[in-house]
Amino acid sequence: MHVDEYRELNDLIVAGRYPEALALLAELDAMGRKADRRVLRSLVRVLLVHLIKRAEAGRSTRSWDRSIANARDEIRDENARETGGTYFSRAELEDLVRSSWAWSVRNAAVEVARGRYTTRELEQRVAREAILAEALALIAGDAAPGD
């Protein structure tokens, strides 16, 4: 929230204009959730790219494992409320993971086997649902990398 919004919120409350203050709070909350979702989407994409690369190769590297663990940890940190619980529910995280698939497989195709596969070919080489389930388990706290 910016200084202007704080001032406006303060002015509305002082003036007793509570419905307008509540509307401003709702707008600010929506803006914050959108920004949080954008951050999480970026981190989920990194996670998925590495999971896709690992799945296609049928093996892992220490670098991929570290990238997967780092992405998992950052996602969990961003989603954790300081007072306990999370900002985004498991269902919301699942939606975020699923909606990130197309971008992730497109970008993984450039990296896998030095770009040898098209996006479509890469999708046929990996188990999409298994990767999505692993990503969700990792970020929801159900698994550690490689589980």
N, C-alpha and C positions, 0 to 999 in steps of 0.2 A: 504494500500500500504506500502510496506517495504522500508527501506532506499535504498536498492540496486535498486529497481525499480525507485525511485526518481532520483537517480544518473544516471541511464541509460536513463531515459526520458530527464533529463537535458542535458546529453551529446549529445543525438540525436538532440535536439532542437538547441543547440549551434553549432553543426556541420552542421545544415541546412538540416538534414535528416528527413524532415517532414513526408513523407509517413510512415517511420518506427516508428516515434514518435506516429503518429495516430494509427498505428497497435498496438503498445504497450498500448496506452490508451484504445483501444477497448478490448484488452485482460484483462486489469485490471478491466474494467467495467464489463465484463462477470464474472470474479472471484468474484467481489463484489456482483453482483446480485445473484450468486449461494450461497454465504454465507448468504445473506439476506433471500433468499428463504428457506434455511435450518432452520434459526431461526424462520421464520414465520410458517413453517410446524410444528415445534415442539410445538409452541404455539397453532396452530389450532388443533392439536391432543389433547391437554389438554382440549380445549374448547369442542370439539366433544365428548370426553369421558364423560364429565359431562352432556352435553345435552342428550346423550344416556341414561345415568343412570337416569336422571330426567324423561325422557320420559317413560322408562320401569316402573319406580316406580309409575308414574301417580301423582307424588307430587314432591315437592322440599324441600330442607333443606337450612338453612342459609349458611351452609358450601358450598353446591353446588352453590348457588346463588353468593356467594363471589368468588368462583373459576371461575365461568363463567364470572363475571364482571372483575376480575383480568386478565384473559386471553384476554378478549375483549380489555381492556385498553392497555395491553402490545402489542397486535397485532397492534392496531391503532397507538401507539407510534412508533413502529418499522417501520411502513409503511409511516409515515408522514415525508415529506420533511421539513426541517427547513425554506425553502423559500416559503412554501405553496404547496399544492397538495400532491400527494402520489407517492411512488416508483412503486407500483404495481397497475394496473388498476383493475376495478371491475371484468372484464373477467379473468384476471390472478388470482385474489383472488378466484373466483369461481372454477377455475381449481385446485388450491391448496386445497381448501376445499374438492372437490370431490375426489382428489387423496389421501387424508388423511383418507377417510372413512374406508377402509379395516383395516388399522392398528388400528384405533380408536375403531371400533366395536370388534375387536379381544381382545384388552386390556380391554375394558369395560366388556366383557363377564367374565373375571376373577374376576371383582369387583362386578358385579350385583348379588344380591342374593347369595353372597358367592360362586360364580363360578358355580352356579347350571345349567346355560344354556351354551350350546355350542355357538360358534360364529353364526352359522346358525340359531339356535333357537332364539337367541337374535335378530338377524336381522328380523326375522319373527314377533317379538313382538313389534317392534318400527316402526314408519313411517319415513323411510329413507329420502325421499324427503323433508318432513316437517322439519326434523332436519337439513338437509343441507341448506335449505332455511333460517332457523332461524340463523344458524351460519353465513351465508353470510350477512344477514341483520345486525347482531350484529357487525361484523367487518367492514362492509362498512358504518356503522353509521346510518342505517335505523331504528334501534330498540334498546331498552334497555332490559336487561335480564328480562324474564317473559312476554315480549310483544308478 
